[in-house]
Amino acid sequence: MDAYWEFSHGIYEWMAGALLIEEAGGSLPAIDGKPFTWGNSGIIAGHEQLRAEIAKILAQ
């Protein structure tokens, strides 16, 4: 899988995966493009170009 997105308020459902991506040197912004932190309602994981495409689709 080259990219992944998750939208929910259940941060505990995807927090471990977010940590693995960050520890491996990847970036994991929130759905709104801001840095991943407590209170986010979703994430987009993947390389920059795919994250940008997913963000455009989700913004519609």
PQR file of N, CA, C, O and H, with PARSE charges and radii, in Angstrom:
ATOM      1  N   MET A   1       0.853  -1.166   0.000 -0.4000 1.5000
ATOM      2  CA  MET A   1       0.000   0.000   0.000 -0.0000 2.0000
ATOM      3  C   MET A   1       0.900   1.231   0.000  0.5500 1.7000
ATOM      4  O   MET A   1       1.848   1.314   0.782 -0.5500 1.4000
ATOM      5  N   ASP A   2       0.608   2.161  -0.858 -0.4000 1.5000
ATOM      6  CA  ASP A   2       1.433   3.362  -0.971 -0.0000 2.0000
ATOM      7  C   ASP A   2       0.941   4.524  -0.123  0.5500 1.7000
ATOM      8  O   ASP A   2       1.714   5.417   0.225 -0.5500 1.4000
ATOM      9  H   ASP A   2      -0.162   2.093  -1.493  0.4000 1.0000
ATOM     10  N   ALA A   3      -0.328   4.514   0.205 -0.4000 1.5000
ATOM     11  CA  ALA A   3      -0.884   5.594   1.006 -0.0000 2.0000
ATOM     12  C   ALA A   3      -2.079   5.054   1.792  0.5500 1.7000
ATOM     13  O   ALA A   3      -2.670   4.032   1.444 -0.5500 1.4000
ATOM     14  H   ALA A   3      -0.956   3.788  -0.078  0.4000 1.0000
ATOM     15  N   TYR A   4      -2.407   5.761   2.840 -0.4000 1.5000
ATOM     16  CA  TYR A   4      -3.486   5.331   3.722 -0.0000 2.0000
ATOM     17  C   TYR A   4      -4.104   6.565   4.346  0.5500 1.7000
ATOM     18  O   TYR A   4      -3.404   7.524   4.670 -0.5500 1.4000
ATOM     19  H   TYR A   4      -1.927   6.592   3.122  0.4000 1.0000
ATOM     20  N   TRP A   5      -5.411   6.537   4.514 -0.4000 1.5000
ATOM     21  CA  TRP A   5      -6.069   7.604   5.267 -0.0000 2.0000
ATOM     22  C   TRP A   5      -7.086   6.981   6.206  0.5500 1.7000
ATOM     23  O   TRP A   5      -7.658   5.929   5.920 -0.5500 1.4000
ATOM     24  H   TRP A   5      -5.979   5.758   4.251  0.4000 1.0000
ATOM     25  N   GLU A   6      -7.296   7.633   7.305 -0.4000 1.5000
ATOM     26  CA  GLU A   6      -8.252   7.174   8.313 -0.0000 2.0000
ATOM     27  C   GLU A   6      -8.930   8.404   8.873  0.5500 1.7000
ATOM     28  O   GLU A   6      -8.275   9.389   9.212 -0.5500 1.4000
ATOM     29  H   GLU A   6      -6.832   8.488   7.537  0.4000 1.0000
ATOM     30  N   PHE A   7     -10.238   8.343   8.967 -0.4000 1.5000
ATOM     31  CA  PHE A   7     -10.990   9.457   9.532 -0.0000 2.0000
ATOM     32  C   PHE A   7     -11.873   8.918  10.636  0.5500 1.7000
ATOM     33  O   PHE A   7     -12.791   8.134  10.393 -0.5500 1.4000
ATOM     34  H   PHE A   7     -10.771   7.543   8.691  0.4000 1.0000
ATOM     35  N   SER A   8     -11.591   9.341  11.834 -0.4000 1.5000
ATOM     36  CA  SER A   8     -12.422   8.990  12.985 -0.0000 2.0000
ATOM     37  C   SER A   8     -11.930   9.784  14.183  0.5500 1.7000
ATOM     38  O   SER A   8     -10.868  10.407  14.142 -0.5500 1.4000
ATOM     39  H   SER A   8     -10.846   9.978  12.032  0.4000 1.0000
ATOM     40  N   HIS A   9     -12.693   9.754  15.216 -0.4000 1.5000
ATOM     41  CA  HIS A   9     -12.272  10.401  16.449 -0.0000 2.0000
ATOM     42  C   HIS A   9     -11.666   9.383  17.402  0.5500 1.7000
ATOM     43  O   HIS A   9     -11.302   9.728  18.526 -0.5500 1.4000
ATOM     44  H   HIS A   9     -13.556   9.249  15.250  0.4000 1.0000
ATOM     45  N   GLY A  10     -11.555   8.131  16.966 -0.4000 1.5000
ATOM     46  CA  GLY A  10     -10.974   7.066  17.773 -0.0000 2.0000
ATOM     47  C   GLY A  10      -9.469   7.016  17.598  0.5500 1.7000
ATOM     48  O   GLY A  10      -8.945   6.082  16.989 -0.5500 1.4000
ATOM     49  H   GLY A  10     -11.852   7.851  16.052  0.4000 1.0000
ATOM     50  N   ILE A  11      -8.766   8.012  18.126 -0.4000 1.5000
ATOM     51  CA  ILE A  11      -7.317   8.115  17.945 -0.0000 2.0000
ATOM     52  C   ILE A  11      -6.600   6.839  18.391  0.5500 1.7000
ATOM     53  O   ILE A  11      -5.546   6.509  17.847 -0.5500 1.4000
ATOM     54  H   ILE A  11      -9.191   8.770  18.620  0.4000 1.0000
ATOM     55  N   TYR A  12      -7.147   6.121  19.362 -0.4000 1.5000
ATOM     56  CA  TYR A  12      -6.499   4.902  19.835 -0.0000 2.0000
ATOM     57  C   TYR A  12      -6.527   3.799  18.791  0.5500 1.7000
ATOM     58  O   TYR A  12      -5.754   2.846  18.889 -0.5500 1.4000
ATOM     59  H   TYR A  12      -8.003   6.389  19.804  0.4000 1.0000
ATOM     60  N   GLU A  13      -7.397   3.903  17.793 -0.4000 1.5000
ATOM     61  CA  GLU A  13      -7.482   2.882  16.758 -0.0000 2.0000
ATOM     62  C   GLU A  13      -6.310   2.949  15.792  0.5500 1.7000
ATOM     63  O   GLU A  13      -5.971   1.925  15.198 -0.5500 1.4000
ATOM     64  H   GLU A  13      -8.025   4.677  17.713  0.4000 1.0000
ATOM     65  N   TRP A  14      -5.676   4.095  15.605 -0.4000 1.5000
ATOM     66  CA  TRP A  14      -4.593   4.218  14.646 -0.0000 2.0000
ATOM     67  C   TRP A  14      -3.342   4.873  15.207  0.5500 1.7000
ATOM     68  O   TRP A  14      -2.421   5.189  14.454 -0.5500 1.4000
ATOM     69  H   TRP A  14      -5.951   4.926  16.088  0.4000 1.0000
ATOM     70  N   MET A  15      -3.294   5.078  16.500 -0.4000 1.5000
ATOM     71  CA  MET A  15      -2.146   5.740  17.119 -0.0000 2.0000
ATOM     72  C   MET A  15      -0.859   4.920  17.006  0.5500 1.7000
ATOM     73  O   MET A  15       0.207   5.488  16.768 -0.5500 1.4000
ATOM     74  H   MET A  15      -4.042   4.821  17.112  0.4000 1.0000
ATOM     75  N   ALA A  16      -0.935   3.601  17.171 -0.4000 1.5000
ATOM     76  CA  ALA A  16       0.259   2.759  17.080 -0.0000 2.0000
ATOM     77  C   ALA A  16       0.857   2.816  15.678  0.5500 1.7000
ATOM     78  O   ALA A  16       2.074   2.916  15.523 -0.5500 1.4000
ATOM     79  H   ALA A  16      -1.801   3.139  17.365  0.4000 1.0000
ATOM     80  N   GLY A  17       0.008   2.751  14.662 -0.4000 1.5000
ATOM     81  CA  GLY A  17       0.493   2.843  13.288 -0.0000 2.0000
ATOM     82  C   GLY A  17       1.139   4.188  13.010  0.5500 1.7000
ATOM     83  O   GLY A  17       2.144   4.267  12.303 -0.5500 1.4000
ATOM     84  H   GLY A  17      -0.981   2.669  14.787  0.4000 1.0000
ATOM     85  N   ALA A  18       0.564   5.242  13.565 -0.4000 1.5000
ATOM     86  CA  ALA A  18       1.129   6.581  13.395 -0.0000 2.0000
ATOM     87  C   ALA A  18       2.529   6.651  13.999  0.5500 1.7000
ATOM     88  O   ALA A  18       3.434   7.242  13.412 -0.5500 1.4000
ATOM     89  H   ALA A  18      -0.253   5.178  14.139  0.4000 1.0000
ATOM     90  N   LEU A  19       2.701   6.056  15.153 -0.4000 1.5000
ATOM     91  CA  LEU A  19       4.012   6.042  15.798 -0.0000 2.0000
ATOM     92  C   LEU A  19       5.029   5.278  14.944  0.5500 1.7000
ATOM     93  O   LEU A  19       6.164   5.727  14.787 -0.5500 1.4000
ATOM     94  H   LEU A  19       1.965   5.576  15.630  0.4000 1.0000
ATOM     95  N   LEU A  20       4.636   4.140  14.400 -0.4000 1.5000
ATOM     96  CA  LEU A  20       5.544   3.360  13.552 -0.0000 2.0000
ATOM     97  C   LEU A  20       5.994   4.159  12.332  0.5500 1.7000
ATOM     98  O   LEU A  20       7.170   4.129  11.967 -0.5500 1.4000
ATOM     99  H   LEU A  20       3.714   3.775  14.528  0.4000 1.0000
ATOM    100  N   ILE A  21       5.073   4.863  11.710 -0.4000 1.5000
ATOM    101  CA  ILE A  21       5.420   5.665  10.531 -0.0000 2.0000
ATOM    102  C   ILE A  21       6.390   6.780  10.911  0.5500 1.7000
ATOM    103  O   ILE A  21       7.383   6.999  10.218 -0.5500 1.4000
ATOM    104  H   ILE A  21       4.119   4.888  12.007  0.4000 1.0000
ATOM    105  N   GLU A  22       6.114   7.472  11.987 -0.4000 1.5000
ATOM    106  CA  GLU A  22       6.991   8.563  12.408 -0.0000 2.0000
ATOM    107  C   GLU A  22       8.366   8.049  12.815  0.5500 1.7000
ATOM    108  O   GLU A  22       9.378   8.668  12.485 -0.5500 1.4000
ATOM    109  H   GLU A  22       5.307   7.294  12.550  0.4000 1.0000
ATOM    110  N   GLU A  23       8.415   6.927  13.526 -0.4000 1.5000
ATOM    111  CA  GLU A  23       9.697   6.368  13.946 -0.0000 2.0000
ATOM    112  C   GLU A  23      10.519   5.869  12.760  0.5500 1.7000
ATOM    113  O   GLU A  23      11.747   5.828  12.836 -0.5500 1.4000
ATOM    114  H   GLU A  23       7.593   6.425  13.794  0.4000 1.0000
ATOM    115  N   ALA A  24       9.865   5.493  11.679 -0.4000 1.5000
ATOM    116  CA  ALA A  24      10.562   5.034  10.475 -0.0000 2.0000
ATOM    117  C   ALA A  24      11.001   6.206   9.601  0.5500 1.7000
ATOM    118  O   ALA A  24      11.590   6.002   8.539 -0.5500 1.4000
ATOM    119  H   ALA A  24       8.868   5.527  11.618  0.4000 1.0000
ATOM    120  N   GLY A  25      10.720   7.421  10.038 -0.4000 1.5000
ATOM    121  CA  GLY A  25      11.144   8.599   9.291 -0.0000 2.0000
ATOM    122  C   GLY A  25      10.085   9.166   8.366  0.5500 1.7000
ATOM    123  O   GLY A  25      10.346  10.124   7.638 -0.5500 1.4000
ATOM    124  H   GLY A  25      10.242   7.588  10.900  0.4000 1.0000
ATOM    125  N   GLY A  26       8.895   8.588   8.385 -0.4000 1.5000
ATOM    126  CA  GLY A  26       7.813   9.102   7.560 -0.0000 2.0000
ATOM    127  C   GLY A  26       7.113  10.271   8.222  0.5500 1.7000
ATOM    128  O   GLY A  26       7.298  10.530   9.411 -0.5500 1.4000
ATOM    129  H   GLY A  26       8.683   7.809   8.976  0.4000 1.0000
ATOM    130  N   SER A  27       6.322  10.961   7.455 -0.4000 1.5000
ATOM    131  CA  SER A  27       5.534  12.048   8.027 -0.0000 2.0000
ATOM    132  C   SER A  27       4.069  11.663   7.985  0.5500 1.7000
ATOM    133  O   SER A  27       3.635  10.905   7.117 -0.5500 1.4000
ATOM    134  H   SER A  27       6.172  10.750   6.489  0.4000 1.0000
ATOM    135  N   LEU A  28       3.340  12.176   8.899 -0.4000 1.5000
ATOM    136  CA  LEU A  28       1.965  11.762   9.090 -0.0000 2.0000
ATOM    137  C   LEU A  28       1.114  12.965   9.484  0.5500 1.7000
ATOM    138  O   LEU A  28       0.807  13.147  10.662 -0.5500 1.4000
ATOM    139  H   LEU A  28       3.692  12.792   9.603  0.4000 1.0000
ATOM    140  N   PRO A  29       0.735  13.780   8.516 -0.5600 1.5000
ATOM    141  CA  PRO A  29      -0.084  14.939   8.867  0.2800 2.0000
ATOM    142  C   PRO A  29      -1.536  14.546   9.132  0.5500 1.7000
ATOM    143  O   PRO A  29      -2.000  13.481   8.725 -0.5500 1.4000
ATOM    144  N   ALA A  30      -2.217  15.420   9.809 -0.4000 1.5000
ATOM    145  CA  ALA A  30      -3.653  15.247  10.011 -0.0000 2.0000
ATOM    146  C   ALA A  30      -4.357  15.487   8.681  0.5500 1.7000
ATOM    147  O   ALA A  30      -3.750  15.989   7.736 -0.5500 1.4000
ATOM    148  H   ALA A  30      -1.841  16.286  10.139  0.4000 1.0000
ATOM    149  N   ILE A  31      -5.615  15.135   8.609 -0.4000 1.5000
ATOM    150  CA  ILE A  31      -6.378  15.301   7.371 -0.0000 2.0000
ATOM    151  C   ILE A  31      -6.390  16.755   6.906  0.5500 1.7000
ATOM    152  O   ILE A  31      -6.435  17.018   5.704 -0.5500 1.4000
ATOM    153  H   ILE A  31      -6.108  14.727   9.377  0.4000 1.0000
ATOM    154  N   ASP A  32      -6.351  17.694   7.838 -0.4000 1.5000
ATOM    155  CA  ASP A  32      -6.362  19.110   7.464 -0.0000 2.0000
ATOM    156  C   ASP A  32      -4.972  19.643   7.107  0.5500 1.7000
ATOM    157  O   ASP A  32      -4.828  20.834   6.832 -0.5500 1.4000
ATOM    158  H   ASP A  32      -6.314  17.480   8.815  0.4000 1.0000
ATOM    159  N   GLY A  33      -3.941  18.778   7.106 -0.4000 1.5000
ATOM    160  CA  GLY A  33      -2.586  19.173   6.744 -0.0000 2.0000
ATOM    161  C   GLY A  33      -1.727  19.623   7.906  0.5500 1.7000
ATOM    162  O   GLY A  33      -0.517  19.794   7.753 -0.5500 1.4000
ATOM    163  H   GLY A  33      -4.059  17.811   7.329  0.4000 1.0000
ATOM    164  N   LYS A  34      -2.328  19.815   9.056 -0.4000 1.5000
ATOM    165  CA  LYS A  34      -1.574  20.223  10.242 -0.0000 2.0000
ATOM    166  C   LYS A  34      -0.829  19.013  10.816  0.5500 1.7000
ATOM    167  O   LYS A  34      -1.158  17.874  10.485 -0.5500 1.4000
ATOM    168  H   LYS A  34      -3.311  19.676   9.181  0.4000 1.0000
ATOM    169  N   PRO A  35       0.168  19.249  11.670 -0.5600 1.5000
ATOM    170  CA  PRO A  35       0.899  18.124  12.262  0.2800 2.0000
ATOM    171  C   PRO A  35      -0.012  17.212  13.082  0.5500 1.7000
ATOM    172  O   PRO A  35      -0.967  17.676  13.705 -0.5500 1.4000
ATOM    173  N   PHE A  36       0.288  15.921  13.078 -0.4000 1.5000
ATOM    174  CA  PHE A  36      -0.457  14.945  13.857 -0.0000 2.0000
ATOM    175  C   PHE A  36      -0.271  15.219  15.336  0.5500 1.7000
ATOM    176  O   PHE A  36       0.858  15.370  15.803 -0.5500 1.4000
ATOM    177  H   PHE A  36       1.063  15.544  12.571  0.4000 1.0000
ATOM    178  N   THR A  37      -1.357  15.284  16.070 -0.4000 1.5000
ATOM    179  CA  THR A  37      -1.316  15.512  17.511 -0.0000 2.0000
ATOM    180  C   THR A  37      -2.640  15.068  18.120  0.5500 1.7000
ATOM    181  O   THR A  37      -3.562  14.679  17.403 -0.5500 1.4000
ATOM    182  H   THR A  37      -2.274  15.161  15.690  0.4000 1.0000
ATOM    183  N   TRP A  38      -2.726  15.128  19.421 -0.4000 1.5000
ATOM    184  CA  TRP A  38      -3.988  14.811  20.088 -0.0000 2.0000
ATOM    185  C   TRP A  38      -5.068  15.747  19.583  0.5500 1.7000
ATOM    186  O   TRP A  38      -4.813  16.928  19.345 -0.5500 1.4000
ATOM    187  H   TRP A  38      -1.977  15.444  20.003  0.4000 1.0000
ATOM    188  N   GLY A  39      -6.254  15.230  19.420 -0.4000 1.5000
ATOM    189  CA  GLY A  39      -7.366  16.055  18.986 -0.0000 2.0000
ATOM    190  C   GLY A  39      -7.622  16.010  17.489  0.5500 1.7000
ATOM    191  O   GLY A  39      -8.641  16.522  17.025 -0.5500 1.4000
ATOM    192  H   GLY A  39      -6.461  14.271  19.613  0.4000 1.0000
ATOM    193  N   ASN A  40      -6.706  15.398  16.711 -0.4000 1.5000
ATOM    194  CA  ASN A  40      -6.952  15.256  15.281 -0.0000 2.0000
ATOM    195  C   ASN A  40      -8.090  14.283  15.045  0.5500 1.7000
ATOM    196  O   ASN A  40      -8.320  13.373  15.842 -0.5500 1.4000
ATOM    197  H   ASN A  40      -5.878  14.982  17.087  0.4000 1.0000
ATOM    198  N   SER A  41      -8.796  14.481  13.951 -0.4000 1.5000
ATOM    199  CA  SER A  41      -9.903  13.584  13.638 -0.0000 2.0000
ATOM    200  C   SER A  41      -9.573  12.659  12.479  0.5500 1.7000
ATOM    201  O   SER A  41     -10.457  11.972  11.968 -0.5500 1.4000
ATOM    202  H   SER A  41      -8.609  15.220  13.304  0.4000 1.0000
ATOM    203  N   GLY A  42      -8.328  12.630  12.060 -0.4000 1.5000
ATOM    204  CA  GLY A  42      -7.925  11.729  10.996 -0.0000 2.0000
ATOM    205  C   GLY A  42      -6.487  11.946  10.585  0.5500 1.7000
ATOM    206  O   GLY A  42      -5.865  12.936  10.969 -0.5500 1.4000
ATOM    207  H   GLY A  42      -7.609  13.189  12.475  0.4000 1.0000
ATOM    208  N   ILE A  43      -5.953  11.015   9.798 -0.4000 1.5000
ATOM    209  CA  ILE A  43      -4.574  11.080   9.340 -0.0000 2.0000
ATOM    210  C   ILE A  43      -4.501  10.722   7.861  0.5500 1.7000
ATOM    211  O   ILE A  43      -5.402  10.084   7.317 -0.5500 1.4000
ATOM    212  H   ILE A  43      -6.458  10.210   9.486  0.4000 1.0000
ATOM    213  N   ILE A  44      -3.423  11.140   7.228 -0.4000 1.5000
ATOM    214  CA  ILE A  44      -3.089  10.710   5.880 -0.0000 2.0000
ATOM    215  C   ILE A  44      -1.628  10.271   5.925  0.5500 1.7000
ATOM    216  O   ILE A  44      -0.753  11.053   6.296 -0.5500 1.4000
ATOM    217  H   ILE A  44      -2.691  11.659   7.671  0.4000 1.0000
ATOM    218  N   ALA A  45      -1.367   9.036   5.551 -0.4000 1.5000
ATOM    219  CA  ALA A  45      -0.006   8.509   5.562 -0.0000 2.0000
ATOM    220  C   ALA A  45       0.389   8.122   4.148  0.5500 1.7000
ATOM    221  O   ALA A  45      -0.423   7.588   3.392 -0.5500 1.4000
ATOM    222  H   ALA A  45      -2.077   8.400   5.250  0.4000 1.0000
ATOM    223  N   GLY A  46       1.623   8.388   3.796 -0.4000 1.5000
ATOM    224  CA  GLY A  46       2.125   8.051   2.470 -0.0000 2.0000
ATOM    225  C   GLY A  46       3.116   9.099   2.022  0.5500 1.7000
ATOM    226  O   GLY A  46       3.388  10.049   2.756 -0.5500 1.4000
ATOM    227  H   GLY A  46       2.283   8.821   4.409  0.4000 1.0000
ATOM    228  N   HIS A  47       3.664   8.941   0.820 -0.4000 1.5000
ATOM    229  CA  HIS A  47       4.618   9.950   0.372 -0.0000 2.0000
ATOM    230  C   HIS A  47       3.868  11.226  -0.016  0.5500 1.7000
ATOM    231  O   HIS A  47       2.656  11.213  -0.231 -0.5500 1.4000
ATOM    232  H   HIS A  47       3.443   8.169   0.224  0.4000 1.0000
ATOM    233  N   GLU A  48       4.606  12.305  -0.099 -0.4000 1.5000
ATOM    234  CA  GLU A  48       4.018  13.647  -0.231 -0.0000 2.0000
ATOM    235  C   GLU A  48       3.034  13.783  -1.386  0.5500 1.7000
ATOM    236  O   GLU A  48       1.961  14.361  -1.210 -0.5500 1.4000
ATOM    237  H   GLU A  48       5.591  12.315   0.075  0.4000 1.0000
ATOM    238  N   GLN A  49       3.371  13.271  -2.547 -0.4000 1.5000
ATOM    239  CA  GLN A  49       2.491  13.424  -3.709 -0.0000 2.0000
ATOM    240  C   GLN A  49       1.161  12.707  -3.499  0.5500 1.7000
ATOM    241  O   GLN A  49       0.107  13.266  -3.801 -0.5500 1.4000
ATOM    242  H   GLN A  49       4.243  12.801  -2.690  0.4000 1.0000
ATOM    243  N   LEU A  50       1.193  11.490  -2.991 -0.4000 1.5000
ATOM    244  CA  LEU A  50      -0.060  10.774  -2.748 -0.0000 2.0000
ATOM    245  C   LEU A  50      -0.870  11.419  -1.633  0.5500 1.7000
ATOM    246  O   LEU A  50      -2.097  11.484  -1.712 -0.5500 1.4000
ATOM    247  H   LEU A  50       2.049  11.035  -2.745  0.4000 1.0000
ATOM    248  N   ARG A  51      -0.189  11.896  -0.592 -0.4000 1.5000
ATOM    249  CA  ARG A  51      -0.920  12.576   0.498 -0.0000 2.0000
ATOM    250  C   ARG A  51      -1.640  13.799  -0.052  0.5500 1.7000
ATOM    251  O   ARG A  51      -2.781  14.066   0.324 -0.5500 1.4000
ATOM    252  H   ARG A  51       0.807  11.843  -0.527  0.4000 1.0000
ATOM    253  N   ALA A  52      -0.988  14.542  -0.933 -0.4000 1.5000
ATOM    254  CA  ALA A  52      -1.614  15.738  -1.519 -0.0000 2.0000
ATOM    255  C   ALA A  52      -2.827  15.370  -2.342  0.5500 1.7000
ATOM    256  O   ALA A  52      -3.842  16.065  -2.287 -0.5500 1.4000
ATOM    257  H   ALA A  52      -0.061  14.325  -1.238  0.4000 1.0000
ATOM    258  N   GLU A  53      -2.747  14.284  -3.111 -0.4000 1.5000
ATOM    259  CA  GLU A  53      -3.879  13.848  -3.919 -0.0000 2.0000
ATOM    260  C   GLU A  53      -5.039  13.396  -3.045  0.5500 1.7000
ATOM    261  O   GLU A  53      -6.192  13.729  -3.319 -0.5500 1.4000
ATOM    262  H   GLU A  53      -1.922  13.720  -3.155  0.4000 1.0000
ATOM    263  N   ILE A  54      -4.743  12.649  -2.009 -0.4000 1.5000
ATOM    264  CA  ILE A  54      -5.790  12.193  -1.090 -0.0000 2.0000
ATOM    265  C   ILE A  54      -6.431  13.394  -0.405  0.5500 1.7000
ATOM    266  O   ILE A  54      -7.654  13.443  -0.268 -0.5500 1.4000
ATOM    267  H   ILE A  54      -3.806  12.378  -1.787  0.4000 1.0000
ATOM    268  N   ALA A  55      -5.633  14.354   0.024 -0.4000 1.5000
ATOM    269  CA  ALA A  55      -6.175  15.542   0.683 -0.0000 2.0000
ATOM    270  C   ALA A  55      -7.121  16.305  -0.245  0.5500 1.7000
ATOM    271  O   ALA A  55      -8.159  16.793   0.202 -0.5500 1.4000
ATOM    272  H   ALA A  55      -4.640  14.314  -0.087  0.4000 1.0000
ATOM    273  N   LYS A  56      -6.773  16.412  -1.537 -0.4000 1.5000
ATOM    274  CA  LYS A  56      -7.644  17.102  -2.486 -0.0000 2.0000
ATOM    275  C   LYS A  56      -8.983  16.369  -2.622  0.5500 1.7000
ATOM    276  O   LYS A  56     -10.039  17.000  -2.658 -0.5500 1.4000
ATOM    277  H   LYS A  56      -5.930  16.015  -1.900  0.4000 1.0000
ATOM    278  N   ILE A  57      -8.934  15.066  -2.697 -0.4000 1.5000
ATOM    279  CA  ILE A  57     -10.156  14.268  -2.831 -0.0000 2.0000
ATOM    280  C   ILE A  57     -11.028  14.410  -1.578  0.5500 1.7000
ATOM    281  O   ILE A  57     -12.244  14.573  -1.679 -0.5500 1.4000
ATOM    282  H   ILE A  57      -8.076  14.553  -2.668  0.4000 1.0000
ATOM    283  N   LEU A  58     -10.410  14.349  -0.418 -0.4000 1.5000
ATOM    284  CA  LEU A  58     -11.161  14.446   0.836 -0.0000 2.0000
ATOM    285  C   LEU A  58     -11.740  15.847   1.047  0.5500 1.7000
ATOM    286  O   LEU A  58     -12.764  16.001   1.713 -0.5500 1.4000
ATOM    287  H   LEU A  58      -9.422  14.217  -0.336  0.4000 1.0000
ATOM    288  N   ALA A  59     -11.096  16.854   0.488 -0.4000 1.5000
ATOM    289  CA  ALA A  59     -11.587  18.228   0.637 -0.0000 2.0000
ATOM    290  C   ALA A  59     -12.868  18.469  -0.145  0.5500 1.7000
ATOM    291  O   ALA A  59     -13.608  19.408   0.149 -0.5500 1.4000
ATOM    292  H   ALA A  59     -10.264  16.729  -0.053  0.4000 1.0000
ATOM    293  N   GLN A  60     -13.137  17.625  -1.141 -0.4000 1.5000
ATOM    294  CA  GLN A  60     -14.341  17.797  -1.949 -0.0000 2.0000
ATOM    295  C   GLN A  60     -15.495  17.371  -1.157  0.5500 1.7000
ATOM    296  O   GLN A  60     -16.627  17.427  -1.636 -0.5500 1.4000
ATOM    297  H   GLN A  60     -12.536  16.862  -1.380  0.4000 1.0000
TER
END
